[in-house]
Amino acid sequence: MIQLILKKYLVAIFILSLVIQNAVYGQKENSEPLIFDMVHHNPGETPYDSKYNNPAVIKEMGYNGKVYFLFESPALAINWESFDKDVLPKGTQDRKWVDEKAAQIKQMHAACKAENMAIYAMSDLVLFPKRLIEKYNIEDTFGDPNNELTEQLIRVQINEMFDQFPDLDGLVVRIGETYLHDAPFHLGDIKDKNNPEKTIIPLINILKEEICEKRDKQLIFRTWGAFDVNLENYLKVSDAVTPHKNLIISVKHCEGDFHRANSFSKVIGQGRHKQIIEVQSAREYEGKGAYPNYIANGVIDGFEEHSRMPKEDINSIKEFVETKPELYAGIWTWSRGGGWDGPYIKDELWCDLNSWVMAQWGQNTDKTEAFIFNRYATERLGLKGTDLEKFRRLCLLSAEAVVRGRNSTYRDMNPWWTRDQGIAWPMVVKGKTEQLRNLAQKDEAVAKWKTIVSLAKSINWGNNETKNHALGSSEYGLKLYEIYRSLVNIKYADDNGDAKNVKKWLKVYDKAWEDYNNLAKKYSTIATLYTQDYSRHIANNANNKVNKLKEEYK
């Protein structure tokens, strides 16, 4: 009898140990951070030819999931047959386009699945086929998630996406904008995108029910352009939406677009939902990887312009992870892309550095950024000794030079004055103090770029190809920021009626452009150049203004 009781007791202990073990391992598995990457192709253009399109490449870098871009989303590739076979009738041009898109996406998913990588698709909402909108006469209502038919169609759409693309692990949803550049047979709209009660909360609840609860898949809802800069609205959403293990909120590390000198996101670490942090590796307003621009240090440990924030505020991702670890869901980088047009890079060195460091740190947040950086320098570049130290200094200087050259550490300029491959007439904050500080920081930026070039020359890069690009891209930064400095000086001199300095800096401007345009003759792997005639999204082209001033100050 005693032996029987003992046997039952041991079995019970064994079963209990298995339950505890499963719970522990289950917790560990669920708590692993999401480390995602996305290539943000230029809408309406040929997709980027990038190594980061390959799931095997980003897996080796430390990523565990891939986010496919808007025009690679199943939202554009479902056939709607479960709802109405006449929405996309077989044999029509739009059905043919959708079926071809579906085949393309399934091929992409298969490559990702082969590497055991999680598969996510970013989708604009609300987005429906034109035929559906026209047939049901919902042109004025389909952007309202509170509309009964719209809600039904969203649920149908979600179901078809996961049914027709079963490898899909989750959906990344944005409502800040709707891009239709590569979606000729669809229309998009969203009503009151900034309104928690009317739009954000009901939409998240619909998606949460269909994706998180019914299918046990993940929903990542982006705050950008909707509730990313208004803490009151963010908390309204957080309070109204019940947390779920599969629901994650996506937040950029800074407010608005990826501009240096923009405020650190005030919603990071707030509310009760897990957050994944978005980071742009090839910064769209800062050369897109054309020149050294190491931002991973600032994102992780805090940019210098955020050091003046109140002590009680979170001002870095490291501080977020340390103070609110229960809200940290992971890191999502855009290894390439953002914005429009060029510059177009031939060598991915500088965005590779940012992406690799963010991916490795994101899953090893107990390590310092400097430790991860040194691993990159040694493991991927083969640097050692003083060369490693020089590379570290070069990269940290690049962050200092960029913020001073495009803006200032006090945000003395409107950051939109230069973007993509173009330069607008400088937009500056008024005031003598701001003017003197801004001009001084433009000088500092150029001085730092000169040191960067000197460091690039002195490092033993290990091979001529890397050396050529490191030096060429560093000179690219120097020459471009000399153009920036000349324009800001011309702007202030003209504002102050200082004819002598206007004429002086007009000459400097012309020489800076001449030196910049000659770079392509010296270096084979540098990016395409900024152009004087670029005006897309730029209201006041800088070179046009310069030509007028040349006539005025003859």
GUDREN-565400 format. One record per residue (C-alpha): x, y, z; chain; residue number from 0; residue in one letter. Coordinates in pm, whole numbers, plus 50000, padded with zeros to 5 digits. Layout:
REM GUDREN-565400
<<X,Y,Z>,"A",NUM,"a">,
...
//
This chain:
REM GUDREN-565400
<<50000,50000,50000>,"A",0,"m">,
<<50283,50239,50095>,"A",1,"i">,
<<50461,50163,49768>,"A",2,"q">,
<<50143,50236,49571>,"A",3,"l">,
<<50094,50569,49751>,"A",4,"i">,
<<50461,50658,49695>,"A",5,"l">,
<<50432,50569,49329>,"A",6,"k">,
<<50123,50792,49288>,"A",7,"k">,
<<50304,51070,49478>,"A",8,"y">,
<<50606,51051,49247>,"A",9,"l">,
<<50385,51052,48938>,"A",10,"v">,
<<50202,51359,49070>,"A",11,"a">,
<<50534,51536,49132>,"A",12,"i">,
<<50651,51444,48781>,"A",13,"f">,
<<50332,51577,48623>,"A",14,"i">,
<<50353,51895,48830>,"A",15,"l">,
<<50715,51945,48722>,"A",16,"s">,
<<50612,51911,48359>,"A",17,"l">,
<<50338,52170,48405>,"A",18,"v">,
<<50581,52411,48570>,"A",19,"i">,
<<50844,52345,48303>,"A",20,"q">,
<<50595,52406,48024>,"A",21,"n">,
<<50477,52724,48190>,"A",22,"a">,
<<50832,52850,48230>,"A",23,"v">,
<<50931,52764,47874>,"A",24,"y">,
<<50601,52899,47746>,"A",25,"g">,
<<50665,53225,47928>,"A",26,"q">,
<<51018,53241,47794>,"A",27,"k">,
<<50904,53179,47437>,"A",28,"e">,
<<50628,53440,47461>,"A",29,"n">,
<<50861,53694,47619>,"A",30,"s">,
<<51125,53679,47346>,"A",31,"e">,
<<51136,54020,47180>,"A",32,"p">,
<<51018,54064,46825>,"A",33,"l">,
<<51313,54174,46609>,"A",34,"i">,
<<51169,54274,46271>,"A",35,"f">,
<<51302,54436,45958>,"A",36,"d">,
<<51128,54594,45659>,"A",37,"m">,
<<51252,54730,45329>,"A",38,"v">,
<<51040,55039,45261>,"A",39,"h">,
<<51042,55057,44880>,"A",40,"h">,
<<50982,55392,44713>,"A",41,"n">,
<<50611,55393,44619>,"A",42,"p">,
<<50560,55396,44243>,"A",43,"g">,
<<50921,55300,44168>,"A",44,"e">,
<<51110,54980,44097>,"A",45,"t">,
<<51161,54805,44433>,"A",46,"p">,
<<51502,54835,44595>,"A",47,"y">,
<<51761,54575,44496>,"A",48,"d">,
<<51876,54511,44852>,"A",49,"s">,
<<52029,54219,45036>,"A",50,"k">,
<<51773,54283,45311>,"A",51,"y">,
<<51499,54152,45082>,"A",52,"n">,
<<51649,53809,45151>,"A",53,"n">,
<<51512,53651,45472>,"A",54,"p">,
<<51831,53446,45511>,"A",55,"a">,
<<52039,53765,45528>,"A",56,"v">,
<<51836,53935,45798>,"A",57,"i">,
<<51804,53612,45997>,"A",58,"k">,
<<52183,53592,46013>,"A",59,"e">,
<<52186,53954,46139>,"A",60,"m">,
<<51968,53862,46437>,"A",61,"g">,
<<51614,53926,46313>,"A",62,"y">,
<<51334,53677,46379>,"A",63,"n">,
<<51065,53828,46157>,"A",64,"g">,
<<51018,54017,45833>,"A",65,"k">,
<<50759,54286,45767>,"A",66,"v">,
<<50661,54304,45402>,"A",67,"y">,
<<50593,54647,45259>,"A",68,"f">,
<<50251,54795,45176>,"A",69,"l">,
<<50248,54679,44815>,"A",70,"f">,
<<50353,54328,44918>,"A",71,"e">,
<<50050,54297,45145>,"A",72,"s">,
<<49781,54029,45104>,"A",73,"p">,
<<49527,54311,45139>,"A",74,"a">,
<<49593,54371,44769>,"A",75,"l">,
<<49595,54005,44676>,"A",76,"a">,
<<49277,53847,44816>,"A",77,"i">,
<<49000,53759,44568>,"A",78,"n">,
<<48694,53842,44786>,"A",79,"w">,
<<48512,53529,44664>,"A",80,"e">,
<<48389,53441,45013>,"A",81,"s">,
<<48192,53766,45008>,"A",82,"f">,
<<48094,53824,44646>,"A",83,"d">,
<<48241,53654,44338>,"A",84,"k">,
<<48155,53958,44127>,"A",85,"d">,
<<48388,54187,44323>,"A",86,"v">,
<<48686,54056,44124>,"A",87,"l">,
<<48542,53842,43844>,"A",88,"p">,
<<48773,53589,43683>,"A",89,"k">,
<<48903,53698,43343>,"A",90,"g">,
<<48903,54070,43424>,"A",91,"t">,
<<49215,54285,43429>,"A",92,"q">,
<<49190,54360,43798>,"A",93,"d">,
<<49141,53991,43890>,"A",94,"r">,
<<49446,53901,43680>,"A",95,"k">,
<<49649,54167,43863>,"A",96,"w">,
<<49532,54042,44203>,"A",97,"v">,
<<49609,53677,44120>,"A",98,"d">,
<<49958,53771,43999>,"A",99,"e">,
<<50014,53971,44316>,"A",100,"k">,
<<49901,53672,44523>,"A",101,"a">,
<<50148,53442,44346>,"A",102,"a">,
<<50429,53690,44405>,"A",103,"q">,
<<50347,53724,44774>,"A",104,"i">,
<<50320,53347,44827>,"A",105,"k">,
<<50665,53305,44674>,"A",106,"q">,
<<50802,53566,44915>,"A",107,"m">,
<<50634,53398,45210>,"A",108,"h">,
<<50775,53060,45111>,"A",109,"a">,
<<51129,53200,45116>,"A",110,"a">,
<<51066,53349,45460>,"A",111,"c">,
<<50909,53027,45590>,"A",112,"k">,
<<51210,52829,45466>,"A",113,"a">,
<<51426,53034,45703>,"A",114,"e">,
<<51180,52984,45992>,"A",115,"n">,
<<51120,53358,46003>,"A",116,"m">,
<<50792,53511,46120>,"A",117,"a">,
<<50592,53671,45838>,"A",118,"i">,
<<50413,54002,45882>,"A",119,"y">,
<<50247,54230,45628>,"A",120,"a">,
<<50201,54604,45661>,"A",121,"m">,
<<49864,54716,45531>,"A",122,"s">,
<<49683,55046,45490>,"A",123,"d">,
<<49329,55053,45625>,"A",124,"l">,
<<49070,55096,45505>,"A",125,"v">,
<<49158,54959,45158>,"A",126,"l">,
<<48912,54786,44922>,"A",127,"f">,
<<48888,54700,44550>,"A",128,"p">,
<<48740,54975,44335>,"A",129,"k">,
<<48479,54734,44198>,"A",130,"r">,
<<48356,54654,44548>,"A",131,"l">,
<<48324,55022,44639>,"A",132,"i">,
<<48141,55105,44319>,"A",133,"e">,
<<47908,54804,44328>,"A",134,"k">,
<<47791,54870,44684>,"A",135,"y">,
<<47790,55248,44640>,"A",136,"n">,
<<48003,55310,44949>,"A",137,"i">,
<<48234,55581,44817>,"A",138,"e">,
<<48141,55811,45105>,"A",139,"d">,
<<48121,55556,45385>,"A",140,"t">,
<<48385,55287,45338>,"A",141,"f">,
<<48645,55480,45539>,"A",142,"g">,
<<48432,55473,45853>,"A",143,"d">,
<<48490,55159,46065>,"A",144,"p">,
<<48165,55234,46254>,"A",145,"n">,
<<47963,55185,45937>,"A",146,"n">,
<<47793,54845,45953>,"A",147,"e">,
<<47891,54736,45601>,"A",148,"l">,
<<48245,54867,45638>,"A",149,"t">,
<<48290,54665,45957>,"A",150,"e">,
<<48160,54355,45780>,"A",151,"q">,
<<48397,54410,45489>,"A",152,"l">,
<<48696,54460,45720>,"A",153,"i">,
<<48617,54128,45888>,"A",154,"r">,
<<48582,53954,45551>,"A",155,"v">,
<<48910,54108,45437>,"A",156,"q">,
<<49097,53988,45747>,"A",157,"i">,
<<48956,53637,45716>,"A",158,"n">,
<<49048,53607,45349>,"A",159,"e">,
<<49399,53739,45411>,"A",160,"m">,
<<49474,53470,45670>,"A",161,"f">,
<<49281,53197,45484>,"A",162,"d">,
<<49446,53260,45148>,"A",163,"q">,
<<49789,53329,45299>,"A",164,"f">,
<<49813,53077,45586>,"A",165,"p">,
<<50186,53145,45646>,"A",166,"d">,
<<50101,53497,45765>,"A",167,"l">,
<<50184,53532,46135>,"A",168,"d">,
<<50045,53879,46184>,"A",169,"g">,
<<49937,54208,46039>,"A",170,"l">,
<<50092,54552,46079>,"A",171,"v">,
<<49822,54816,46035>,"A",172,"v">,
<<49865,55184,45962>,"A",173,"r">,
<<49600,55452,45925>,"A",174,"i">,
<<49823,55760,45905>,"A",175,"g">,
<<49824,55768,45525>,"A",176,"e">,
<<49708,55560,45230>,"A",177,"t">,
<<49948,55492,44942>,"A",178,"y">,
<<49796,55383,44612>,"A",179,"l">,
<<50099,55429,44384>,"A",180,"h">,
<<50130,55055,44313>,"A",181,"d">,
<<49766,54961,44372>,"A",182,"a">,
<<49583,55054,44051>,"A",183,"p">,
<<49263,54862,44129>,"A",184,"f">,
<<49209,54963,44493>,"A",185,"h">,
<<49098,55268,44687>,"A",186,"l">,
<<49176,55368,45044>,"A",187,"g">,
<<49023,55602,45298>,"A",188,"d">,
<<49000,55655,45671>,"A",189,"i">,
<<48767,55894,45851>,"A",190,"k">,
<<48883,56089,46158>,"A",191,"d">,
<<49214,55906,46180>,"A",192,"k">,
<<49316,56105,46491>,"A",193,"n">,
<<48993,56042,46680>,"A",194,"n">,
<<49018,55770,46947>,"A",195,"p">,
<<48642,55728,46999>,"A",196,"e">,
<<48526,55748,46638>,"A",197,"k">,
<<48803,55560,46460>,"A",198,"t">,
<<49104,55423,46645>,"A",199,"i">,
<<48934,55234,46928>,"A",200,"i">,
<<48657,55070,46722>,"A",201,"p">,
<<48905,54972,46450>,"A",202,"l">,
<<49153,54816,46693>,"A",203,"i">,
<<48872,54623,46861>,"A",204,"n">,
<<48749,54484,46529>,"A",205,"i">,
<<49098,54378,46430>,"A",206,"l">,
<<49180,54242,46776>,"A",207,"k">,
<<48873,54021,46771>,"A",208,"e">,
<<48940,53883,46422>,"A",209,"e">,
<<49319,53850,46440>,"A",210,"i">,
<<49423,53813,46804>,"A",211,"c">,
<<49127,53628,46951>,"A",212,"e">,
<<48971,53421,46671>,"A",213,"k">,
<<49296,53328,46494>,"A",214,"r">,
<<49558,53364,46768>,"A",215,"d">,
<<49768,53574,46530>,"A",216,"k">,
<<49940,53902,46609>,"A",217,"q">,
<<49814,54253,46543>,"A",218,"l">,
<<50066,54536,46542>,"A",219,"i">,
<<49883,54868,46526>,"A",220,"f">,
<<50095,55168,46428>,"A",221,"r">,
<<50046,55495,46613>,"A",222,"t">,
<<50215,55710,46346>,"A",223,"w">,
<<49995,55983,46200>,"A",224,"g">,
<<49706,55885,46427>,"A",225,"a">,
<<49784,55888,46801>,"A",226,"f">,
<<50162,55913,46823>,"A",227,"d">,
<<50211,56272,46945>,"A",228,"v">,
<<49904,56325,47165>,"A",229,"n">,
<<49952,56148,47497>,"A",230,"l">,
<<49593,56210,47603>,"A",231,"e">,
<<49465,56034,47291>,"A",232,"n">,
<<49713,55751,47334>,"A",233,"y">,
<<49595,55690,47688>,"A",234,"l">,
<<49231,55704,47578>,"A",235,"k">,
<<49305,55421,47335>,"A",236,"v">,
<<49506,55232,47594>,"A",237,"s">,
<<49229,55256,47854>,"A",238,"d">,
<<48949,55162,47613>,"A",239,"a">,
<<49115,54862,47449>,"A",240,"v">,
<<49161,54557,47669>,"A",241,"t">,
<<49519,54427,47647>,"A",242,"p">,
<<49578,54098,47468>,"A",243,"h">,
<<49893,53888,47439>,"A",244,"k">,
<<49876,53923,47059>,"A",245,"n">,
<<49812,54299,47045>,"A",246,"l">,
<<50115,54526,47015>,"A",247,"i">,
<<50135,54900,46958>,"A",248,"i">,
<<50407,55028,46723>,"A",249,"s">,
<<50575,55360,46807>,"A",250,"v">,
<<50855,55551,46635>,"A",251,"k">,
<<51137,55641,46874>,"A",252,"h">,
<<51082,56011,46794>,"A",253,"c">,
<<50768,56213,46738>,"A",254,"e">,
<<50648,56265,46381>,"A",255,"g">,
<<50885,56161,46105>,"A",256,"d">,
<<51242,56040,46156>,"A",257,"f">,
<<51404,56383,46203>,"A",258,"h">,
<<51692,56455,46436>,"A",259,"r">,
<<51601,56727,46689>,"A",260,"a">,
<<51241,56602,46696>,"A",261,"n">,
<<51117,56523,47046>,"A",262,"s">,
<<51162,56175,47188>,"A",263,"f">,
<<50824,56000,47175>,"A",264,"s">,
<<50618,56090,47479>,"A",265,"k">,
<<50398,55780,47441>,"A",266,"v">,
<<50682,55529,47475>,"A",267,"i">,
<<50644,55350,47807>,"A",268,"g">,
<<50289,55479,47858>,"A",269,"q">,
<<49961,55292,47884>,"A",270,"g">,
<<49913,54920,47931>,"A",271,"r">,
<<49990,54768,47589>,"A",272,"h">,
<<50319,54623,47473>,"A",273,"k">,
<<50514,54843,47232>,"A",274,"q">,
<<50749,54768,46945>,"A",275,"i">,
<<50984,55055,46856>,"A",276,"i">,
<<51032,55165,46496>,"A",277,"e">,
<<51380,55273,46385>,"A",278,"v">,
<<51486,55397,46041>,"A",279,"q">,
<<51835,55277,45951>,"A",280,"s">,
<<51885,55463,45621>,"A",281,"a">,
<<51738,55793,45730>,"A",282,"r">,
<<51522,55941,45454>,"A",283,"e">,
<<51591,56304,45547>,"A",284,"y">,
<<51959,56241,45612>,"A",285,"e">,
<<52101,56089,45297>,"A",286,"g">,
<<51940,55742,45305>,"A",287,"k">,
<<52271,55574,45383>,"A",288,"g">,
<<52475,55787,45141>,"A",289,"a">,
<<52710,55902,45417>,"A",290,"y">,
<<52808,55796,45772>,"A",291,"p">,
<<52512,55854,46004>,"A",292,"n">,
<<52524,55632,46310>,"A",293,"y">,
<<52191,55666,46490>,"A",294,"i">,
<<52178,55339,46688>,"A",295,"a">,
<<52375,55491,46976>,"A",296,"n">,
<<52129,55780,47006>,"A",297,"g">,
<<51822,55560,46976>,"A",298,"v">,
<<51947,55319,47242>,"A",299,"i">,
<<52122,55551,47489>,"A",300,"d">,
<<51959,55884,47401>,"A",301,"g">,
<<52041,56158,47151>,"A",302,"f">,
<<52223,56463,47282>,"A",303,"e">,
<<51927,56688,47201>,"A",304,"e">,
<<51712,56483,47439>,"A",305,"h">,
<<51950,56519,47733>,"A",306,"s">,
<<51767,56834,47846>,"A",307,"r">,
<<51439,56646,47898>,"A",308,"m">,
<<51301,56632,48254>,"A",309,"p">,
<<51465,56359,48463>,"A",310,"k">,
<<51134,56183,48517>,"A",311,"e">,
<<51072,56145,48140>,"A",312,"d">,
<<51196,55848,47939>,"A",313,"i">,
<<51443,55975,47678>,"A",314,"n">,
<<51592,55659,47528>,"A",315,"s">,
<<51497,55304,47436>,"A",316,"i">,
<<51739,55170,47697>,"A",317,"k">,
<<51560,55368,47968>,"A",318,"e">,
<<51225,55241,47835>,"A",319,"f">,
<<51341,54879,47861>,"A",320,"v">,
<<51489,54933,48207>,"A",321,"e">,
<<51189,55115,48356>,"A",322,"t">,
<<50900,54946,48171>,"A",323,"k">,
<<51030,54601,48072>,"A",324,"p">,
<<50677,54460,48078>,"A",325,"e">,
<<50583,54692,47787>,"A",326,"l">,
<<50884,54618,47569>,"A",327,"y">,
<<50783,54401,47273>,"A",328,"a">,
<<51088,54449,47051>,"A",329,"g">,
<<51254,54649,46773>,"A",330,"i">,
<<51138,54704,46415>,"A",331,"w">,
<<51394,54853,46178>,"A",332,"t">,
<<51350,54988,45827>,"A",333,"w">,
<<51686,54874,45691>,"A",334,"s">,
<<51620,55061,45368>,"A",335,"r">,
<<51371,55318,45252>,"A",336,"g">,
<<51136,55593,45349>,"A",337,"g">,
<<51060,55912,45163>,"A",338,"g">,
<<51077,55943,44786>,"A",339,"w">,
<<51330,55921,44504>,"A",340,"d">,
<<51705,55927,44591>,"A",341,"g">,
<<51977,55931,44692>,"A",342,"p">,
<<52015,55571,44579>,"A",343,"y">,
<<52301,55387,44747>,"A",344,"i">,
<<52523,55122,44589>,"A",345,"k">,
<<52684,55007,44913>,"A",346,"d">,
<<52474,54934,45225>,"A",347,"e">,
<<52752,54976,45484>,"A",348,"l">,
<<52602,55256,45692>,"A",349,"w">,
<<52246,55123,45707>,"A",350,"c">,
<<52391,54777,45778>,"A",351,"d">,
<<52569,54915,46085>,"A",352,"l">,
<<52251,55072,46224>,"A",353,"n">,
<<52035,54768,46146>,"A",354,"s">,
<<52277,54510,46287>,"A",355,"w">,
<<52337,54699,46610>,"A",356,"v">,
<<51964,54757,46665>,"A",357,"m">,
<<51879,54393,46590>,"A",358,"a">,
<<52150,54253,46817>,"A",359,"q">,
<<52081,54495,47101>,"A",360,"w">,
<<51704,54444,47071>,"A",361,"g">,
<<51742,54082,47175>,"A",362,"q">,
<<52028,54145,47420>,"A",363,"n">,
<<51918,54457,47604>,"A",364,"t">,
<<52137,54369,47902>,"A",365,"d">,
<<52439,54449,47684>,"A",366,"k">,
<<52562,54803,47624>,"A",367,"t">,
<<52536,54970,47285>,"A",368,"e">,
<<52916,55008,47286>,"A",369,"a">,
<<52958,54632,47337>,"A",370,"f">,
<<52726,54553,47045>,"A",371,"i">,
<<52896,54817,46829>,"A",372,"f">,
<<53240,54667,46896>,"A",373,"n">,
<<53108,54327,46795>,"A",374,"r">,
<<52995,54474,46463>,"A",375,"y">,
<<53332,54640,46404>,"A",376,"a">,
<<53525,54324,46480>,"A",377,"t">,
<<53292,54052,46347>,"A",378,"e">,
<<53166,54220,46030>,"A",379,"r">,
<<53443,54465,45943>,"A",380,"l">,
<<53743,54285,46092>,"A",381,"g">,
<<53868,54598,46270>,"A",382,"l">,
<<54090,54579,46578>,"A",383,"k">,
<<54303,54788,46806>,"A",384,"g">,
<<54331,55156,46722>,"A",385,"t">,
<<54129,55107,46402>,"A",386,"d">,
<<53833,54997,46611>,"A",387,"l">,
<<53870,55306,46828>,"A",388,"e">,
<<53892,55532,46522>,"A",389,"k">,
<<53580,55373,46370>,"A",390,"f">,
<<53390,55428,46694>,"A",391,"r">,
<<53491,55794,46698>,"A",392,"r">,
<<53400,55836,46331>,"A",393,"l">,
<<53051,55696,46388>,"A",394,"c">,
<<52976,55900,46700>,"A",395,"l">,
<<53101,56215,46523>,"A",396,"l">,
<<52865,56144,46234>,"A",397,"s">,
<<52563,56173,46464>,"A",398,"a">,
<<52694,56502,46602>,"A",399,"e">,
<<52767,56640,46255>,"A",400,"a">,
<<52427,56546,46113>,"A",401,"v">,
<<52215,56715,46378>,"A",402,"v">,
<<52425,57033,46365>,"A",403,"r">,
<<52439,57049,45986>,"A",404,"g">,
<<52075,56984,45906>,"A",405,"r">,
<<51929,57149,46212>,"A",406,"n">,
<<52082,57226,46552>,"A",407,"s">,
<<52080,57060,46890>,"A",408,"t">,
<<51815,57320,46987>,"A",409,"y">,
<<51599,57268,46675>,"A",410,"r">,
<<51674,57613,46533>,"A",411,"d">,
<<51555,57504,46188>,"A",412,"m">,
<<51243,57354,46037>,"A",413,"n">,
<<51365,56998,45958>,"A",414,"p">,
<<51172,56984,45631>,"A",415,"w">,
<<51408,57226,45456>,"A",416,"w">,
<<51606,56941,45301>,"A",417,"t">,
<<51479,56595,45219>,"A",418,"r">,
<<51527,56306,44979>,"A",419,"d">,
<<51762,56423,44702>,"A",420,"q">,
<<51671,56791,44723>,"A",421,"g">,
<<51735,57108,44919>,"A",422,"i">,
<<51486,57387,44985>,"A",423,"a">,
<<51560,57741,45096>,"A",424,"w">,
<<51652,57716,45466>,"A",425,"p">,
<<51366,57762,45710>,"A",426,"m">,
<<51510,57902,46031>,"A",427,"v">,
<<51388,58004,46373>,"A",428,"v">,
<<51396,58382,46416>,"A",429,"k">,
<<51600,58561,46684>,"A",430,"g">,
<<51959,58678,46722>,"A",431,"k">,
<<52050,58413,46978>,"A",432,"t">,
<<51911,58134,46759>,"A",433,"e">,
<<52085,58277,46453>,"A",434,"q">,
<<52430,58290,46615>,"A",435,"l">,
<<52387,57943,46764>,"A",436,"r">,
<<52268,57799,46435>,"A",437,"n">,
<<52557,57947,46235>,"A",438,"l">,
<<52808,57825,46494>,"A",439,"a">,
<<52668,57473,46473>,"A",440,"q">,
<<52695,57478,46093>,"A",441,"k">,
<<53066,57552,46135>,"A",442,"d">,
<<53092,57276,46393>,"A",443,"e">,
<<52922,57031,46155>,"A",444,"a">,
<<53172,57098,45876>,"A",445,"v">,
<<53464,57072,46120>,"A",446,"a">,
<<53333,56735,46242>,"A",447,"k">,
<<53292,56613,45883>,"A",448,"w">,
<<53654,56703,45813>,"A",449,"k">,
<<53760,56493,46111>,"A",450,"t">,
<<53540,56208,45984>,"A",451,"i">,
<<53716,56218,45646>,"A",452,"v">,
<<54055,56219,45819>,"A",453,"s">,
<<53956,55920,46032>,"A",454,"l">,
<<53826,55732,45727>,"A",455,"a">,
<<54162,55783,45556>,"A",456,"k">,
<<54357,55657,45857>,"A",457,"s">,
<<54166,55333,45921>,"A",458,"i">,
<<54295,55004,45782>,"A",459,"n">,
<<53968,54881,45633>,"A",460,"w">,
<<54100,54542,45529>,"A",461,"g">,
<<54009,54569,45161>,"A",462,"n">,
<<54009,54838,44894>,"A",463,"n">,
<<53634,54816,44826>,"A",464,"e">,
<<53538,54901,45185>,"A",465,"t">,
<<53809,55167,45202>,"A",466,"k">,
<<53689,55328,44880>,"A",467,"n">,
<<53332,55346,45000>,"A",468,"h">,
<<53410,55456,45356>,"A",469,"a">,
<<53626,55742,45232>,"A",470,"l">,
<<53398,55834,44940>,"A",471,"g">,
<<53083,55839,45154>,"A",472,"s">,
<<53260,56045,45422>,"A",473,"s">,
<<53362,56302,45163>,"A",474,"e">,
<<53006,56292,45031>,"A",475,"y">,
<<52888,56399,45378>,"A",476,"g">,
<<53149,56673,45404>,"A",477,"l">,
<<53074,56827,45064>,"A",478,"k">,
<<52697,56809,45112>,"A",479,"l">,
<<52713,56972,45454>,"A",480,"y">,
<<52934,57247,45313>,"A",481,"e">,
<<52646,57320,45076>,"A",482,"i">,
<<52406,57325,45370>,"A",483,"y">,
<<52630,57565,45565>,"A",484,"r">,
<<52664,57804,45270>,"A",485,"s">,
<<52286,57821,45224>,"A",486,"l">,
<<52216,57896,45591>,"A",487,"v">,
<<52479,58171,45584>,"A",488,"n">,
<<52329,58318,45266>,"A",489,"i">,
<<51984,58307,45422>,"A",490,"k">,
<<52088,58496,45736>,"A",491,"y">,
<<52306,58745,45547>,"A",492,"a">,
<<52016,58828,45315>,"A",493,"d">,
<<51775,58860,45609>,"A",494,"d">,
<<52018,59103,45775>,"A",495,"n">,
<<52081,59303,45457>,"A",496,"g">,
<<52450,59208,45468>,"A",497,"d">,
<<52543,59234,45097>,"A",498,"a">,
<<52911,59158,45155>,"A",499,"k">,
<<52841,58824,45322>,"A",500,"n">,
<<52571,58735,45071>,"A",501,"v">,
<<52824,58769,44788>,"A",502,"k">,
<<53091,58582,44986>,"A",503,"k">,
<<52868,58284,45061>,"A",504,"w">,
<<52722,58273,44709>,"A",505,"l">,
<<53076,58201,44587>,"A",506,"k">,
<<53123,57940,44858>,"A",507,"v">,
<<52793,57781,44753>,"A",508,"y">,
<<52899,57748,44389>,"A",509,"d">,
<<53237,57601,44485>,"A",510,"k">,
<<53071,57357,44727>,"A",511,"a">,
<<52843,57227,44453>,"A",512,"w">,
<<53135,57196,44213>,"A",513,"e">,
<<53334,56990,44465>,"A",514,"d">,
<<53031,56779,44548>,"A",515,"y">,
<<52952,56700,44184>,"A",516,"n">,
<<53312,56592,44125>,"A",517,"n">,
<<53289,56315,44385>,"A",518,"l">,
<<53153,56061,44138>,"A",519,"a">,
<<53475,56093,43936>,"A",520,"k">,
<<53682,55989,44238>,"A",521,"k">,
<<53469,55719,44400>,"A",522,"y">,
<<53288,55438,44224>,"A",523,"s">,
<<53056,55323,44504>,"A",524,"t">,
<<52909,55646,44635>,"A",525,"i">,
<<52536,55708,44618>,"A",526,"a">,
<<52361,55913,44353>,"A",527,"t">,
<<52388,56284,44424>,"A",528,"l">,
<<52147,56546,44546>,"A",529,"y">,
<<52029,56767,44259>,"A",530,"t">,
<<51981,57142,44240>,"A",531,"q">,
<<51655,57117,44045>,"A",532,"d">,
<<51469,56877,44277>,"A",533,"y">,
<<51132,57014,44388>,"A",534,"s">,
<<50915,56716,44490>,"A",535,"r">,
<<50758,56802,44828>,"A",536,"h">,
<<50983,57110,44832>,"A",537,"i">,
<<50791,57437,44793>,"A",538,"a">,
<<51088,57676,44767>,"A",539,"n">,
<<51382,57524,44582>,"A",540,"n">,
<<51710,57659,44722>,"A",541,"a">,
<<51894,57692,44392>,"A",542,"n">,
<<51610,57895,44240>,"A",543,"n">,
<<51635,58137,44531>,"A",544,"k">,
<<52014,58152,44497>,"A",545,"v">,
<<51986,58243,44128>,"A",546,"n">,
<<51751,58530,44216>,"A",547,"k">,
<<51993,58655,44479>,"A",548,"l">,
<<52278,58644,44230>,"A",549,"k">,
<<52083,58885,44010>,"A",550,"e">,
<<51984,59100,44305>,"A",551,"e">,
<<52338,59128,44448>,"A",552,"y">,
<<52529,59181,44121>,"A",553,"k">,
//
